[in-house]
């Protein structure tokens, strides 16, 4: 986990950095708001630990800026200001948590882990992409990637691949595929499924170990 620590008090930054590194985190320290602003906008971080009282730009202003820029990185504010109004101001500006100095280091670790879990869960709930080995499908953009290179598929090929990847590692009967990809009224005696499976194998470079033929039944997209 990559953490950006924005803190101008060397005593505190040394303490926090050492403790985080001992717990397996990668930490980058920024000692002023101007430098932090560049790092916040130009790099990706898993968690931001933000001091409120910085010598140039306040932590609250920095949080407002990154939220304005649509960055959703979790932010924990670190501050000696413990009044309710200070906490409300920081949280309303876009911070996710607020920890009053001095704090127990175990509590900081606990809050970092809790935020990381919530962020991961939110990502999984909102994730509109599927993957199987080197194949990925983004349903928001209708984009198919193979080894990070986009592959152009026809609408029917895309729908077939999406159905297969949504049900990867499951045996799908030809009638199931027909119903879900072509529609319930499609002629069940047609070989259209086999034809489009062949198209996918060629376009996506899928060997028989990945897109498997299940004799007498149908097909399975296998993650190997």
DODO-807567 format. One record per residue: residue in three letters; z, y, x of N, C-alpha, C in turn; chain. Coordinates in nm, 3 decimals. Layout:
<"ALA"; <Z; Y; X>; <Z; Y; X>; <Z; Y; X>; "A">
...
//
This chain:
<"UNK"; <0.000; -0.120; 0.084>; <0.000; 0.000; 0.000>; <0.000; 0.124; 0.088>; "A">
<"UNK"; <-0.093; 0.215; 0.062>; <-0.104; 0.340; 0.138>; <-0.029; 0.452; 0.066>; "A">
<"UNK"; <0.067; 0.510; 0.135>; <0.151; 0.613; 0.076>; <0.132; 0.744; 0.152>; "A">
<"UNK"; <0.113; 0.852; 0.079>; <0.112; 0.986; 0.138>; <0.248; 1.049; 0.114>; "A">
<"UNK"; <0.316; 1.084; 0.222>; <0.445; 1.152; 0.214>; <0.424; 1.299; 0.249>; "A">
<"UNK"; <0.455; 1.386; 0.155>; <0.444; 1.531; 0.177>; <0.585; 1.586; 0.186>; "A">
<"UNK"; <0.628; 1.617; 0.308>; <0.767; 1.656; 0.332>; <0.775; 1.739; 0.460>; "A">
<"UNK"; <0.835; 1.859; 0.451>; <0.843; 1.948; 0.567>; <0.975; 1.936; 0.643>; "A">
<"UNK"; <1.071; 1.864; 0.589>; <1.200; 1.845; 0.656>; <1.189; 1.721; 0.745>; "A">
<"UNK"; <1.189; 1.742; 0.877>; <1.166; 1.632; 0.970>; <1.274; 1.524; 0.959>; "A">
<"UNK"; <1.395; 1.563; 0.937>; <1.503; 1.465; 0.925>; <1.476; 1.370; 0.810>; "A">
<"UNK"; <1.434; 1.426; 0.696>; <1.406; 1.342; 0.579>; <1.278; 1.261; 0.599>; "A">
<"UNK"; <1.174; 1.325; 0.655>; <1.046; 1.253; 0.672>; <1.060; 1.137; 0.769>; "A">
<"UNK"; <1.139; 1.158; 0.876>; <1.161; 1.048; 0.971>; <1.234; 0.931; 0.903>; "A">
<"UNK"; <1.334; 0.963; 0.825>; <1.413; 0.861; 0.754>; <1.326; 0.783; 0.656>; "A">
<"UNK"; <1.247; 0.857; 0.576>; <1.164; 0.792; 0.473>; <1.051; 0.712; 0.538>; "A">
<"UNK"; <0.985; 0.770; 0.637>; <0.874; 0.701; 0.703>; <0.920; 0.570; 0.767>; "A">
<"UNK"; <1.030; 0.577; 0.841>; <1.082; 0.457; 0.907>; <1.117; 0.348; 0.805>; "A">
<"UNK"; <1.184; 0.388; 0.698>; <1.223; 0.291; 0.597>; <1.104; 0.228; 0.526>; "A">
<"UNK"; <1.004; 0.310; 0.494>; <0.885; 0.257; 0.426>; <0.808; 0.161; 0.516>; "A">
<"UNK"; <0.794; 0.198; 0.642>; <0.722; 0.111; 0.736>; <0.794; -0.021; 0.754>; "A">
<"UNK"; <0.926; -0.018; 0.756>; <1.003; -0.142; 0.769>; <0.987; -0.232; 0.647>; "A">
<"UNK"; <0.949; -0.171; 0.534>; <0.926; -0.248; 0.411>; <0.779; -0.283; 0.391>; "A">
<"UNK"; <0.699; -0.262; 0.494>; <0.561; -0.307; 0.491>; <0.460; -0.208; 0.434>; "A">
<"UNK"; <0.501; -0.082; 0.413>; <0.408; 0.019; 0.361>; <0.341; 0.094; 0.476>; "A">
<"UNK"; <0.218; 0.138; 0.451>; <0.149; 0.226; 0.546>; <0.173; 0.370; 0.501>; "A">
<"UNK"; <0.225; 0.452; 0.589>; <0.265; 0.589; 0.552>; <0.190; 0.692; 0.634>; "A">
<"UNK"; <0.138; 0.794; 0.566>; <0.080; 0.910; 0.634>; <0.163; 1.032; 0.595>; "A">
<"UNK"; <0.208; 1.107; 0.696>; <0.294; 1.223; 0.672>; <0.213; 1.352; 0.676>; "A">
<"UNK"; <0.236; 1.436; 0.577>; <0.183; 1.572; 0.577>; <0.301; 1.667; 0.565>; "A">
<"UNK"; <0.309; 1.767; 0.656>; <0.428; 1.852; 0.662>; <0.411; 1.987; 0.593>; "A">
<"UNK"; <0.294; 2.012; 0.533>; <0.276; 2.139; 0.462>; <0.176; 2.121; 0.349>; "A">
<"UNK"; <0.177; 2.217; 0.257>; <0.096; 2.206; 0.138>; <-0.053; 2.217; 0.162>; "A">
<"UNK"; <-0.094; 2.299; 0.259>; <-0.237; 2.318; 0.286>; <-0.301; 2.188; 0.335>; "A">
<"UNK"; <-0.234; 2.125; 0.433>; <-0.285; 1.998; 0.484>; <-0.282; 1.892; 0.375>; "A">
<"UNK"; <-0.172; 1.890; 0.298>; <-0.159; 1.792; 0.191>; <-0.270; 1.808; 0.088>; "A">
<"UNK"; <-0.304; 1.932; 0.057>; <-0.410; 1.957; -0.042>; <-0.542; 1.892; 0.001>; "A">
<"UNK"; <-0.576; 1.903; 0.129>; <-0.700; 1.842; 0.178>; <-0.693; 1.690; 0.169>; "A">
<"UNK"; <-0.579; 1.634; 0.207>; <-0.564; 1.488; 0.204>; <-0.565; 1.436; 0.060>; "A">
<"UNK"; <-0.503; 1.510; -0.029>; <-0.497; 1.468; -0.169>; <-0.635; 1.463; -0.233>; "A">
<"UNK"; <-0.723; 1.553; -0.193>; <-0.854; 1.564; -0.255>; <-0.961; 1.482; -0.184>; "A">
<"UNK"; <-0.936; 1.446; -0.058>; <-1.040; 1.379; 0.020>; <-1.015; 1.231; 0.045>; "A">
<"UNK"; <-0.895; 1.184; 0.018>; <-0.862; 1.043; 0.048>; <-0.798; 0.977; -0.073>; "A">
<"UNK"; <-0.797; 0.844; -0.069>; <-0.737; 0.765; -0.177>; <-0.598; 0.715; -0.134>; "A">
<"UNK"; <-0.502; 0.730; -0.223>; <-0.365; 0.687; -0.196>; <-0.315; 0.600; -0.310>; "A">
<"UNK"; <-0.226; 0.508; -0.279>; <-0.167; 0.425; -0.384>; <-0.048; 0.494; -0.449>; "A">
<"UNK"; <0.029; 0.566; -0.370>; <0.146; 0.641; -0.419>; <0.156; 0.770; -0.338>; "A">
<"UNK"; <0.198; 0.879; -0.403>; <0.224; 1.005; -0.335>; <0.372; 1.040; -0.353>; "A">
<"UNK"; <0.440; 1.063; -0.241>; <0.579; 1.112; -0.244>; <0.574; 1.261; -0.209>; "A">
<"UNK"; <0.610; 1.344; -0.303>; <0.586; 1.488; -0.291>; <0.716; 1.569; -0.295>; "A">
<"UNK"; <0.744; 1.640; -0.184>; <0.854; 1.735; -0.185>; <0.814; 1.855; -0.270>; "A">
<"UNK"; <0.908; 1.911; -0.343>; <0.875; 2.027; -0.426>; <0.871; 2.155; -0.343>; "A">
<"UNK"; <0.971; 2.175; -0.258>; <0.985; 2.301; -0.187>; <0.917; 2.294; -0.050>; "A">
<"UNK"; <0.788; 2.326; -0.049>; <0.710; 2.329; 0.074>; <0.693; 2.473; 0.120>; "A">
<"UNK"; <0.663; 2.498; 0.247>; <0.659; 2.635; 0.298>; <0.542; 2.719; 0.248>; "A">
<"UNK"; <0.435; 2.656; 0.198>; <0.319; 2.736; 0.157>; <0.283; 2.714; 0.010>; "A">
<"UNK"; <0.239; 2.593; -0.023>; <0.205; 2.561; -0.161>; <0.312; 2.467; -0.216>; "A">
<"UNK"; <0.365; 2.495; -0.332>; <0.473; 2.412; -0.386>; <0.419; 2.275; -0.428>; "A">
<"UNK"; <0.509; 2.178; -0.430>; <0.471; 2.045; -0.473>; <0.422; 2.042; -0.617>; "A">
<"UNK"; <0.483; 2.123; -0.702>; <0.441; 2.131; -0.841>; <0.297; 2.180; -0.852>; "A">
<"UNK"; <0.261; 2.282; -0.774>; <0.124; 2.333; -0.776>; <0.025; 2.228; -0.726>; "A">
<"UNK"; <0.065; 2.151; -0.626>; <-0.023; 2.045; -0.574>; <-0.046; 1.936; -0.679>; "A">
<"UNK"; <0.059; 1.900; -0.751>; <0.043; 1.799; -0.856>; <-0.048; 1.851; -0.967>; "A">
<"UNK"; <-0.029; 1.976; -1.006>; <-0.117; 2.035; -1.107>; <-0.263; 2.031; -1.061>; "A">
<"UNK"; <-0.285; 2.057; -0.932>; <-0.420; 2.058; -0.878>; <-0.485; 1.920; -0.885>; "A">
<"UNK"; <-0.413; 1.817; -0.840>; <-0.476; 1.685; -0.839>; <-0.497; 1.632; -0.981>; "A">
<"UNK"; <-0.410; 1.669; -1.074>; <-0.433; 1.628; -1.212>; <-0.553; 1.703; -1.272>; "A">
<"UNK"; <-0.569; 1.829; -1.233>; <-0.686; 1.906; -1.276>; <-0.814; 1.843; -1.224>; "A">
<"UNK"; <-0.806; 1.784; -1.104>; <-0.922; 1.718; -1.043>; <-0.940; 1.575; -1.093>; "A">
<"UNK"; <-0.864; 1.538; -1.197>; <-0.875; 1.407; -1.261>; <-0.831; 1.291; -1.172>; "A">
<"UNK"; <-0.746; 1.318; -1.074>; <-0.692; 1.210; -0.992>; <-0.565; 1.157; -1.057>; "A">
<"UNK"; <-0.558; 1.026; -1.071>; <-0.448; 0.965; -1.145>; <-0.346; 0.894; -1.056>; "A">
<"UNK"; <-0.352; 0.919; -0.925>; <-0.258; 0.856; -0.832>; <-0.113; 0.884; -0.873>; "A">
<"UNK"; <-0.028; 0.783; -0.880>; <0.112; 0.805; -0.917>; <0.183; 0.896; -0.818>; "A">
<"UNK"; <0.264; 0.988; -0.869>; <0.337; 1.085; -0.786>; <0.486; 1.077; -0.816>; "A">
<"UNK"; <0.565; 1.062; -0.711>; <0.711; 1.072; -0.722>; <0.753; 1.201; -0.654>; "A">
<"UNK"; <0.817; 1.290; -0.728>; <0.865; 1.415; -0.672>; <1.000; 1.392; -0.604>; "A">
<"UNK"; <1.015; 1.448; -0.484>; <1.142; 1.442; -0.411>; <1.195; 1.584; -0.401>; "A">
<"UNK"; <1.317; 1.606; -0.450>; <1.366; 1.744; -0.452>; <1.518; 1.750; -0.449>; "A">
<"UNK"; <1.567; 1.856; -0.386>; <1.711; 1.884; -0.388>; <1.751; 1.953; -0.518>; "A">
<"UNK"; <1.650; 1.992; -0.597>; <1.676; 2.060; -0.724>; <1.700; 1.956; -0.832>; "A">
<"UNK"; <1.823; 1.951; -0.882>; <1.859; 1.847; -0.976>; <1.876; 1.893; -1.119>; "A">
<"UNK"; <1.849; 2.020; -1.147>; <1.863; 2.069; -1.283>; <1.759; 2.007; -1.375>; "A">
<"UNK"; <1.797; 1.996; -1.502>; <1.706; 1.936; -1.601>; <1.575; 2.013; -1.610>; "A">
<"UNK"; <1.582; 2.146; -1.603>; <1.460; 2.228; -1.614>; <1.364; 2.201; -1.499>; "A">
<"UNK"; <1.419; 2.181; -1.379>; <1.334; 2.151; -1.263>; <1.263; 2.017; -1.282>; "A">
<"UNK"; <1.336; 1.919; -1.333>; <1.276; 1.787; -1.357>; <1.168; 1.796; -1.463>; "A">
<"UNK"; <1.197; 1.865; -1.572>; <1.100; 1.879; -1.681>; <0.975; 1.949; -1.632>; "A">
<"UNK"; <0.992; 2.055; -1.552>; <0.878; 2.129; -1.500>; <0.788; 2.039; -1.415>; "A">
<"UNK"; <0.851; 1.959; -1.328>; <0.774; 1.871; -1.241>; <0.702; 1.763; -1.320>; "A">
<"UNK"; <0.772; 1.702; -1.414>; <0.711; 1.595; -1.493>; <0.601; 1.649; -1.584>; "A">
<"UNK"; <0.622; 1.767; -1.641>; <0.519; 1.828; -1.725>; <0.395; 1.869; -1.645>; "A">
<"UNK"; <0.414; 1.893; -1.516>; <0.300; 1.931; -1.432>; <0.212; 1.811; -1.398>; "A">
<"UNK"; <0.263; 1.689; -1.423>; <0.182; 1.570; -1.398>; <0.247; 1.466; -1.309>; "A">
<"UNK"; <0.370; 1.493; -1.262>; <0.440; 1.393; -1.181>; <0.480; 1.275; -1.269>; "A">
<"UNK"; <0.492; 1.156; -1.206>; <0.528; 1.036; -1.279>; <0.676; 1.004; -1.271>; "A">
<"UNK"; <0.743; 1.054; -1.169>; <0.885; 1.025; -1.150>; <0.947; 1.137; -1.067>; "A">
<"UNK"; <1.080; 1.144; -1.068>; <1.152; 1.253; -1.002>; <1.278; 1.195; -0.941>; "A">
<"UNK"; <1.295; 1.215; -0.811>; <1.411; 1.161; -0.740>; <1.483; 1.275; -0.669>; "A">
<"UNK"; <1.612; 1.288; -0.697>; <1.690; 1.399; -0.642>; <1.746; 1.360; -0.505>; "A">
<"UNK"; <1.729; 1.450; -0.407>; <1.788; 1.431; -0.274>; <1.936; 1.471; -0.278>; "A">
<"UNK"; <2.018; 1.405; -0.200>; <1.991; 1.283; -0.122>; <1.985; 1.162; -0.214>; "A">
<"UNK"; <1.907; 1.062; -0.177>; <1.893; 0.944; -0.260>; <1.915; 0.818; -0.175>; "A">
<"UNK"; <1.947; 0.710; -0.242>; <1.958; 0.581; -0.175>; <1.817; 0.527; -0.153>; "A">
<"UNK"; <1.792; 0.479; -0.033>; <1.656; 0.434; -0.001>; <1.612; 0.317; -0.090>; "A">
<"UNK"; <1.706; 0.230; -0.125>; <1.671; 0.117; -0.212>; <1.619; 0.166; -0.347>; "A">
<"UNK"; <1.673; 0.279; -0.393>; <1.626; 0.333; -0.521>; <1.482; 0.383; -0.508>; "A">
<"UNK"; <1.450; 0.446; -0.395>; <1.313; 0.491; -0.372>; <1.217; 0.373; -0.373>; "A">
<"UNK"; <1.251; 0.267; -0.302>; <1.166; 0.147; -0.298>; <1.149; 0.089; -0.438>; "A">
<"UNK"; <1.258; 0.086; -0.514>; <1.252; 0.032; -0.650>; <1.157; 0.115; -0.737>; "A">
<"UNK"; <1.163; 0.246; -0.723>; <1.078; 0.332; -0.806>; <0.932; 0.321; -0.763>; "A">
<"UNK"; <0.906; 0.309; -0.634>; <0.770; 0.289; -0.585>; <0.712; 0.160; -0.643>; "A">
<"UNK"; <0.789; 0.052; -0.635>; <0.741; -0.076; -0.686>; <0.719; -0.074; -0.837>; "A">
<"UNK"; <0.808; -0.005; -0.909>; <0.793; 0.004; -1.054>; <0.666; 0.080; -1.091>; "A">
<"UNK"; <0.640; 0.190; -1.020>; <0.518; 0.267; -1.046>; <0.394; 0.185; -1.012>; "A">
<"UNK"; <0.400; 0.111; -0.902>; <0.286; 0.029; -0.862>; <0.257; -0.077; -0.967>; "A">
<"UNK"; <0.362; -0.138; -1.023>; <0.342; -0.240; -1.127>; <0.280; -0.179; -1.252>; "A">
<"UNK"; <0.330; -0.062; -1.293>; <0.276; 0.002; -1.414>; <0.130; 0.041; -1.394>; "A">
<"UNK"; <0.099; 0.091; -1.273>; <-0.039; 0.132; -1.244>; <-0.132; 0.012; -1.246>; "A">
<"UNK"; <-0.088; -0.100; -1.188>; <-0.169; -0.222; -1.186>; <-0.192; -0.272; -1.327>; "A">
<"UNK"; <-0.087; -0.273; -1.410>; <-0.100; -0.319; -1.547>; <-0.196; -0.231; -1.626>; "A">
<"UNK"; <-0.184; -0.100; -1.608>; <-0.273; -0.007; -1.679>; <-0.417; -0.028; -1.637>; "A">
<"UNK"; <-0.438; -0.050; -1.507>; <-0.574; -0.074; -1.458>; <-0.632; -0.201; -1.519>; "A">
<"UNK"; <-0.550; -0.307; -1.526>; <-0.599; -0.433; -1.580>; <-0.632; -0.419; -1.729>; "A">
<"UNK"; <-0.550; -0.341; -1.802>; <-0.575; -0.323; -1.944>; <-0.701; -0.243; -1.970>; "A">
<"UNK"; <-0.732; -0.149; -1.880>; <-0.848; -0.063; -1.898>; <-0.970; -0.110; -1.820>; "A">
<"UNK"; <-0.956; -0.224; -1.754>; <-1.064; -0.270; -1.668>; <-1.179; -0.324; -1.751>; "A">
<"UNK"; <-1.296; -0.264; -1.739>; <-1.414; -0.305; -1.814>; <-1.515; -0.371; -1.722>; "A">
<"UNK"; <-1.467; -0.445; -1.626>; <-1.557; -0.513; -1.535>; <-1.518; -0.659; -1.521>; "A">
<"UNK"; <-1.616; -0.740; -1.491>; <-1.596; -0.884; -1.473>; <-1.658; -0.923; -1.340>; "A">
<"UNK"; <-1.602; -1.026; -1.279>; <-1.657; -1.071; -1.153>; <-1.652; -1.223; -1.145>; "A">
<"UNK"; <-1.743; -1.276; -1.065>; <-1.746; -1.418; -1.037>; <-1.811; -1.433; -0.900>; "A">
<"UNK"; <-1.729; -1.460; -0.799>; <-1.783; -1.467; -0.664>; <-1.842; -1.334; -0.622>; "A">
<"UNK"; <-1.967; -1.332; -0.584>; <-2.034; -1.210; -0.538>; <-2.097; -1.131; -0.652>; "A">
<"UNK"; <-2.080; -1.178; -0.777>; <-2.139; -1.112; -0.894>; <-2.034; -1.025; -0.962>; "A">
<"UNK"; <-2.073; -0.906; -1.003>; <-1.984; -0.823; -1.083>; <-2.065; -0.755; -1.193>; "A">
<"UNK"; <-2.001; -0.738; -1.309>; <-2.065; -0.674; -1.424>; <-1.973; -0.564; -1.474>; "A">
<"UNK"; <-2.024; -0.442; -1.481>; <-1.950; -0.329; -1.536>; <-2.005; -0.300; -1.675>; "A">
<"UNK"; <-1.924; -0.326; -1.777>; <-1.973; -0.315; -1.914>; <-1.986; -0.169; -1.961>; "A">
<"UNK"; <-1.911; -0.078; -1.899>; <-1.925; 0.064; -1.935>; <-2.063; 0.116; -1.895>; "A">
<"UNK"; <-2.108; 0.076; -1.778>; <-2.235; 0.126; -1.724>; <-2.350; 0.027; -1.742>; "A">
<"UNK"; <-2.321; -0.090; -1.798>; <-2.421; -0.197; -1.808>; <-2.486; -0.223; -1.672>; "A">
<"UNK"; <-2.401; -0.229; -1.572>; <-2.449; -0.244; -1.435>; <-2.411; -0.380; -1.380>; "A">
<"UNK"; <-2.509; -0.447; -1.319>; <-2.487; -0.578; -1.259>; <-2.506; -0.566; -1.108>; "A">
<"UNK"; <-2.407; -0.617; -1.032>; <-2.414; -0.610; -0.887>; <-2.408; -0.750; -0.829>; "A">
<"UNK"; <-2.487; -0.771; -0.723>; <-2.484; -0.896; -0.648>; <-2.467; -0.860; -0.502>; "A">
<"UNK"; <-2.353; -0.900; -0.443>; <-2.322; -0.863; -0.305>; <-2.334; -0.712; -0.285>; "A">
<"UNK"; <-2.283; -0.635; -0.385>; <-2.278; -0.488; -0.381>; <-2.416; -0.424; -0.392>; "A">
<"UNK"; <-2.518; -0.501; -0.432>; <-2.652; -0.447; -0.455>; <-2.684; -0.462; -0.603>; "A">
<"UNK"; <-2.731; -0.353; -0.667>; <-2.758; -0.358; -0.810>; <-2.880; -0.445; -0.840>; "A">
<"UNK"; <-2.868; -0.524; -0.947>; <-2.977; -0.611; -0.992>; <-3.021; -0.566; -1.130>; "A">
<"UNK"; <-3.151; -0.549; -1.148>; <-3.207; -0.508; -1.277>; <-3.230; -0.630; -1.364>; "A">
<"UNK"; <-3.165; -0.633; -1.480>; <-3.182; -0.741; -1.576>; <-3.235; -0.685; -1.708>; "A">
<"UNK"; <-3.307; -0.768; -1.780>; <-3.348; -0.728; -1.915>; <-3.225; -0.730; -2.005>; "A">
<"UNK"; <-3.232; -0.664; -2.121>; <-3.116; -0.663; -2.211>; <-3.066; -0.803; -2.246>; "A">
<"UNK"; <-3.159; -0.897; -2.268>; <-3.117; -1.032; -2.304>; <-3.058; -1.106; -2.184>; "A">
<"UNK"; <-3.115; -1.085; -2.067>; <-3.059; -1.145; -1.946>; <-2.918; -1.092; -1.921>; "A">
<"UNK"; <-2.901; -0.963; -1.941>; <-2.769; -0.901; -1.922>; <-2.668; -0.961; -2.020>; "A">
<"UNK"; <-2.707; -0.975; -2.145>; <-2.616; -1.028; -2.246>; <-2.579; -1.173; -2.215>; "A">
<"UNK"; <-2.675; -1.250; -2.167>; <-2.649; -1.389; -2.130>; <-2.552; -1.395; -2.011>; "A">
<"UNK"; <-2.579; -1.315; -1.908>; <-2.491; -1.315; -1.791>; <-2.350; -1.272; -1.830>; "A">
<"UNK"; <-2.340; -1.170; -1.915>; <-2.208; -1.122; -1.957>; <-2.132; -1.232; -2.031>; "A">
<"UNK"; <-2.199; -1.305; -2.119>; <-2.133; -1.412; -2.192>; <-2.087; -1.523; -2.097>; "A">
<"UNK"; <-2.170; -1.554; -1.999>; <-2.133; -1.657; -1.902>; <-2.014; -1.614; -1.816>; "A">
<"UNK"; <-2.015; -1.488; -1.773>; <-1.910; -1.442; -1.682>; <-1.779; -1.418; -1.757>; "A">
<"UNK"; <-1.787; -1.382; -1.885>; <-1.666; -1.370; -1.967>; <-1.599; -1.506; -1.986>; "A">
<"UNK"; <-1.680; -1.611; -1.977>; <-1.630; -1.747; -1.997>; <-1.647; -1.833; -1.873>; "A">
<"UNK"; <-1.637; -1.769; -1.757>; <-1.657; -1.843; -1.632>; <-1.560; -1.961; -1.623>; "A">
<"UNK"; <-1.607; -2.065; -1.556>; <-1.531; -2.189; -1.538>; <-1.510; -2.265; -1.668>; "A">
<"UNK"; <-1.585; -2.229; -1.772>; <-1.581; -2.302; -1.898>; <-1.719; -2.359; -1.928>; "A">
<"UNK"; <-1.721; -2.482; -1.979>; <-1.848; -2.542; -2.021>; <-1.889; -2.483; -2.155>; "A">
<"UNK"; <-2.010; -2.428; -2.161>; <-2.061; -2.366; -2.283>; <-2.180; -2.447; -2.335>; "A">
<"UNK"; <-2.170; -2.492; -2.459>; <-2.280; -2.566; -2.519>; <-2.398; -2.472; -2.545>; "A">
<"UNK"; <-2.517; -2.529; -2.546>; <-2.637; -2.447; -2.573>; <-2.625; -2.377; -2.708>; "A">
<"UNK"; <-2.570; -2.446; -2.807>; <-2.556; -2.383; -2.939>; <-2.459; -2.266; -2.935>; "A">
<"UNK"; <-2.353; -2.276; -2.854>; <-2.260; -2.164; -2.838>; <-2.332; -2.044; -2.778>; "A">
<"UNK"; <-2.409; -2.070; -2.674>; <-2.482; -1.962; -2.607>; <-2.582; -1.899; -2.702>; "A">
<"UNK"; <-2.655; -1.983; -2.775>; <-2.752; -1.931; -2.871>; <-2.685; -1.840; -2.974>; "A">
<"UNK"; <-2.574; -1.887; -3.029>; <-2.505; -1.811; -3.133>; <-2.456; -1.676; -3.083>; "A">
<"UNK"; <-2.400; -1.675; -2.962>; <-2.338; -1.554; -2.910>; <-2.435; -1.458; -2.842>; "A">
<"UNK"; <-2.546; -1.509; -2.793>; <-2.641; -1.424; -2.721>; <-2.763; -1.390; -2.805>; "A">
<"UNK"; <-2.810; -1.486; -2.885>; <-2.930; -1.461; -2.964>; <-2.902; -1.441; -3.112>; "A">
<"UNK"; <-2.789; -1.489; -3.161>; <-2.757; -1.471; -3.302>; <-2.750; -1.603; -3.376>; "A">
<"UNK"; <-2.671; -1.605; -3.483>; <-2.640; -1.729; -3.553>; <-2.762; -1.792; -3.619>; "A">
<"UNK"; <-2.862; -1.712; -3.653>; <-2.978; -1.765; -3.726>; <-3.092; -1.810; -3.635>; "A">
<"UNK"; <-3.069; -1.810; -3.505>; <-3.176; -1.848; -3.413>; <-3.201; -1.998; -3.419>; "A">
<"UNK"; <-3.326; -2.037; -3.401>; <-3.365; -2.178; -3.406>; <-3.292; -2.258; -3.299>; "A">
<"UNK"; <-3.211; -2.355; -3.341>; <-3.133; -2.433; -3.244>; <-3.217; -2.534; -3.167>; "A">
<"UNK"; <-3.339; -2.552; -3.206>; <-3.426; -2.647; -3.136>; <-3.505; -2.581; -3.023>; "A">
<"UNK"; <-3.491; -2.453; -3.006>; <-3.566; -2.381; -2.903>; <-3.510; -2.408; -2.764>; "A">
<"UNK"; <-3.594; -2.390; -2.664>; <-3.550; -2.404; -2.525>; <-3.527; -2.268; -2.459>; "A">
<"UNK"; <-3.505; -2.164; -2.542>; <-3.493; -2.028; -2.490>; <-3.373; -2.015; -2.395>; "A">
<"UNK"; <-3.265; -2.087; -2.423>; <-3.148; -2.080; -2.334>; <-3.186; -2.129; -2.195>; "A">
<"UNK"; <-3.254; -2.241; -2.188>; <-3.292; -2.298; -2.059>; <-3.386; -2.204; -1.983>; "A">
<"UNK"; <-3.475; -2.141; -2.057>; <-3.570; -2.047; -1.994>; <-3.496; -1.929; -1.933>; "A">
<"UNK"; <-3.402; -1.871; -2.007>; <-3.330; -1.754; -1.958>; <-3.228; -1.791; -1.849>; "A">
<"UNK"; <-3.176; -1.910; -1.855>; <-3.092; -1.957; -1.744>; <-3.174; -1.961; -1.616>; "A">
<"UNK"; <-3.297; -2.007; -1.627>; <-3.387; -2.010; -1.511>; <-3.413; -1.869; -1.459>; "A">
<"UNK"; <-3.434; -1.774; -1.552>; <-3.455; -1.634; -1.511>; <-3.334; -1.583; -1.432>; "A">
<"UNK"; <-3.214; -1.611; -1.484>; <-3.092; -1.564; -1.416>; <-3.078; -1.627; -1.279>; "A">
<"UNK"; <-3.103; -1.756; -1.272>; <-3.090; -1.824; -1.142>; <-3.181; -1.760; -1.038>; "A">
<"UNK"; <-3.301; -1.725; -1.079>; <-3.396; -1.665; -0.985>; <-3.355; -1.523; -0.947>; "A">
<"UNK"; <-3.321; -1.441; -1.046>; <-3.289; -1.301; -1.020>; <-3.157; -1.285; -0.946>; "A">
<"UNK"; <-3.060; -1.369; -0.981>; <-2.925; -1.355; -0.925>; <-2.901; -1.449; -0.808>; "A">
<"UNK"; <-3.005; -1.526; -0.772>; <-2.995; -1.620; -0.658>; <-2.876; -1.715; -0.677>; "A">
<"UNK"; <-2.868; -1.772; -0.798>; <-2.757; -1.860; -0.832>; <-2.799; -2.005; -0.813>; "A">
<"UNK"; <-2.735; -2.074; -0.720>; <-2.769; -2.214; -0.701>; <-2.700; -2.301; -0.807>; "A">
<"UNK"; <-2.731; -2.429; -0.807>; <-2.681; -2.519; -0.910>; <-2.530; -2.541; -0.901>; "A">
<"UNK"; <-2.469; -2.504; -0.787>; <-2.325; -2.515; -0.776>; <-2.252; -2.401; -0.843>; "A">
<"UNK"; <-2.319; -2.286; -0.859>; <-2.259; -2.170; -0.924>; <-2.293; -2.168; -1.072>; "A">
<"UNK"; <-2.420; -2.171; -1.105>; <-2.461; -2.179; -1.245>; <-2.500; -2.325; -1.271>; "A">
<"UNK"; <-2.403; -2.399; -1.319>; <-2.417; -2.544; -1.328>; <-2.477; -2.588; -1.460>; "A">
<"UNK"; <-2.563; -2.688; -1.452>; <-2.614; -2.755; -1.572>; <-2.521; -2.871; -1.605>; "A">
<"UNK"; <-2.469; -2.871; -1.725>; <-2.382; -2.979; -1.772>; <-2.469; -3.069; -1.860>; "A">
<"UNK"; <-2.511; -3.180; -1.805>; <-2.610; -3.266; -1.870>; <-2.562; -3.306; -2.010>; "A">
<"UNK"; <-2.653; -3.287; -2.107>; <-2.624; -3.325; -2.244>; <-2.541; -3.224; -2.320>; "A">
<"UNK"; <-2.497; -3.117; -2.253>; <-2.410; -3.018; -2.321>; <-2.463; -2.876; -2.309>; "A">
<"UNK"; <-2.467; -2.822; -2.187>; <-2.509; -2.683; -2.170>; <-2.492; -2.636; -2.027>; "A">
<"UNK"; <-2.419; -2.525; -2.011>; <-2.409; -2.462; -1.878>; <-2.268; -2.410; -1.852>; "A">
<"UNK"; <-2.240; -2.389; -1.725>; <-2.112; -2.330; -1.686>; <-2.133; -2.243; -1.562>; "A">
<"UNK"; <-2.081; -2.120; -1.567>; <-2.079; -2.034; -1.449>; <-1.949; -2.063; -1.375>; "A">
<"UNK"; <-1.962; -2.116; -1.256>; <-1.847; -2.165; -1.180>; <-1.815; -2.072; -1.064>; "A">
<"UNK"; <-1.686; -2.033; -1.056>; <-1.643; -1.952; -0.941>; <-1.607; -2.048; -0.828>; "A">
<"UNK"; <-1.681; -2.037; -0.719>; <-1.661; -2.129; -0.607>; <-1.615; -2.054; -0.484>; "A">
//
